[in-house]
Amino acid sequence: MDEFIQEFLIEGGEILDQLDRDFVEFEKNPTSKELVARIFRAVHTLKGTGGTIGLKKLESVNHVGENILSRMREGKLSVNASITSALLKMIDVDRQLLATVERTGEEGDMDLSGIIQSLSAMLTAVESSPPAVPVPPVAQVAPKVGEILVERCAVDPVSVAEARESQRSGDSRLIGEILVQNGAVPPNAIQDALQIQSESHDDSVASSIRVDVNLLDKVMNLVGELVLARNQILQFTSNQKDAAFLSTAQRLNLITTELQEGVMKTRMQPIGNIWNKFPRVVRDLSNASGKLVRLDMEGSQTELDKTIIEAIKDPLTHIVRNSLDHGLETPAQREAAKKPPQGLLSLRAFHEGGQVNIEISDDGAGLDLNAIRAKAIEREILPSQQAAKMTDREIANLIFMAGFSTAQKVTNISGRGVGMDVVKTNIEKIGGTVDVSSVRGRGTTLKIKIPLTLAIIPALIVTTGGDRFAIPQVSLVELVRLEGKAAESGVEMIQEAAVYRLRGILLPIVYLNRELKLTPKPDSDGDGAINIVVLQADGRQFGLVVDGINDTEEIVVKPLRKQLRGISCFAGATIMGDGKVALILDIVGLAQRASLAGEASGHVPAAKEELAKADEKLESWLLFRVGESGKLAIPLSMVSRLEEFDRTTIEHSGNRQVVQYRREIMPLVSVADALHIPAHAVGDGPMQVVVHSTGSGSVGLVVDEILDIVDQHVSVARKIDNACLLGSAVIQQHVTDLLNVPELIESIAGQGRTA
Amino acid sequence: MSATQQQFCTFYVQGLLFGVEVETVQEVIRHLEMTGVPLAPEVVAGLINLRGQIVTAIDLRRRLGVADRRAGELPMNVVVRTGDGAVSLLVDEIGDVVEVEEKDFEKAPDTLSSTSRELIRGVYKLKKELLLVLDTQRSVNIGATAGNENR
């Protein structure tokens, strides 16, 4: 295809995008002269350039549009919705024409008479009321300086036109000179205008060039290879003594890193590139559905890798359409719900922890959780008992399942039940996560987290079973090494599940060699130490036990071929410094696999969800056992630490058991005694104590066994006639009593006083 | 080369002579160090680094369902181009490039095991031995068969 046409296609696309935004802005702000001027110029460029390179249809359509705009600019035609719609339709036609040109190289035989007629109709409506003074069509002839002056309101258009007219009739002076000499404009305004003109000229030449994306991809790949080669060289440096070689390698290292950063930056695009089309989408949809919507966008400068931008474009558009169609109510409904008639749709993007977060929230009706639950049961997506047990959050996330829509009727916007599952799949495909939360009557928020880039990531290299594995640094929280005695007893078992107490919090432990079915290598250093890599997967932490921890390295992620793509534990592979291949662990996949293996019983999906994602709004509960079967829970917020005390360290003060704890005397309260639960046979093992600190000091609650920590919405199902208990609730499918800690301590203190 | 002639790159797997069309072969290389993939279907021998490209290696012995190589016997790589990028086929020994005539072709006999019949497109009757034509696309396509239990 013709090089000029190619270039025009790109430029034209950009102009049309900008026009979309300007029009929506213009509707809100119809008196803005600047906006009309901008729109006019854009349409004029389309017409002019289109005509020059032989796109006659484009020229003829935009010619009519230009005429309308020129009237608007002169203030002879006031803007109204029908004009804007007609002009927007013209932009759509432009877009179709450009698409046809891109496909076929020609404009095709699209029938434009309809659109031209409807545009002309707008024009003749104006023409029929003859203007008082014939004003020459200013902008078509005004040179740039004049245009800038008019825009800045430094001069009235008529003077510019007059000056232009006299230029045409033989006046050889510059337009600025004429204007100054006619006294139409002060000289410094001309200076300013010239300045602006030259600046805008410089900008377009120097600040950016167009580069073929394929070329960028190629450069990116080469830089990836270079990073690998650099890593290999750096491995050699460790046993080299040649100073010159070492410093050269060091420089190579630095330059490669900088080059890599630079190339990554060339691929970064602001998320605004996608968002920019949303004002138009929102306008069209809200007009079609009779809703009033304000679109709020924050953080549109947040940058993302180009491939990711492309991957989230469709999902985001879908979510926005969904929010408009299902989420926001009509003005009447909103007023009935005592909300302002205008709905709010807000988009927010920001960087956090090496990831990009995107939040799409509306202040609409929120999700009808009961309807979703009912629908899920009706569609047999999940059995009714299970649906009853699921938390609100889990129910809300059902909207991401295939074939799910609770919309009362199918509209042409959405509601066909395809979509949200595709949204989820697409986002997960690029390593992102999506989560929905909703408050009935108050609105819905979708949170998307996506990685910044996919190509080169920092990773921790670990070994297990003689093989190396890379763990993306994003998931890494901390490293724990247990040696000697700690290694023998540090990891405790709750039935099949191993846990480690990390600063008093139970951390589920996953053994990498068991998950990957590797034969453990005999411990090479023979010290029996345990290496725990604490990882974060979707908001939940777990510890991964590996044989050895090597180093962190920048790795180039290469996808796995289809033969291996089904294994959820691996995110890809990379080439290490020594030229060998290492697999990259998929932490979320690994966590899911581990929890699946651990919970062979029925409630897998809910449990899996529970492990994979935790919600900050859920309360954490510490579960423990007292006596033979008494299961109790207290809010984790009341727990300062979990401690073990050797039974020999217990001393007595008055009739109370106490221990020396952190240079204070801490009274111990036996929960079993306080609740009059038959005492469990006292073993020789250490005493399990839950430390509860108040302003006046700490109290140790003696329990028989710490069971677990769960994140769950707990609703008290049954009140109990015992002041020390808040009631009973179902936690993890077991009836659990909720301990009223302040009351318990108070009652013991009371007993102490009376005794 | 006349229209009825075809060139095949040949190799041996457990004493049998196999061939793939020369055009589909990217290269033939000696044994390369491999990284095993835990949980992978057993026909996947591992991943190799082919000049910066990560290539999946498929053990043809396992793919054909015959006994494993004895310990210490190193396989060779026949790297073939497939619809999903390059894949390496692990074979025992590399043969020559041979030219065959269309008239010598016959379909695989029905008495072959079902796995073999799936992978062997046919047989060329050479003077001294039989050349089994391997279907490379099917050989590397393991999603439907061996990979199942791991998915």
HADDOCK unambig.tbl for C-alpha pairs under 7 A between the chains (distance, minus, plus):
assign (segid A and resid 225 and name CA) (segid B and resid 52 and name CA) 6.89 0.50 0.50
assign (segid A and resid 516 and name CA) (segid B and resid 38 and name CA) 5.45 0.50 0.50
assign (segid A and resid 516 and name CA) (segid B and resid 39 and name CA) 6.05 0.50 0.50
assign (segid A and resid 517 and name CA) (segid B and resid 38 and name CA) 6.75 0.50 0.50
assign (segid A and resid 517 and name CA) (segid B and resid 39 and name CA) 6.96 0.50 0.50
assign (segid A and resid 518 and name CA) (segid B and resid 38 and name CA) 6.90 0.50 0.50
assign (segid A and resid 561 and name CA) (segid B and resid 84 and name CA) 6.99 0.50 0.50
assign (segid A and resid 563 and name CA) (segid B and resid 142 and name CA) 6.21 0.50 0.50
assign (segid A and resid 563 and name CA) (segid B and resid 143 and name CA) 5.99 0.50 0.50
assign (segid A and resid 564 and name CA) (segid B and resid 40 and name CA) 6.41 0.50 0.50
assign (segid A and resid 566 and name CA) (segid B and resid 151 and name CA) 5.51 0.50 0.50
assign (segid A and resid 567 and name CA) (segid B and resid 150 and name CA) 6.99 0.50 0.50
assign (segid A and resid 567 and name CA) (segid B and resid 151 and name CA) 6.28 0.50 0.50
assign (segid A and resid 579 and name CA) (segid B and resid 49 and name CA) 6.83 0.50 0.50
assign (segid A and resid 580 and name CA) (segid B and resid 49 and name CA) 6.33 0.50 0.50
assign (segid A and resid 581 and name CA) (segid B and resid 35 and name CA) 5.85 0.50 0.50
assign (segid A and resid 581 and name CA) (segid B and resid 47 and name CA) 6.57 0.50 0.50
assign (segid A and resid 581 and name CA) (segid B and resid 48 and name CA) 6.44 0.50 0.50
assign (segid A and resid 581 and name CA) (segid B and resid 49 and name CA) 6.15 0.50 0.50
assign (segid A and resid 582 and name CA) (segid B and resid 35 and name CA) 6.80 0.50 0.50
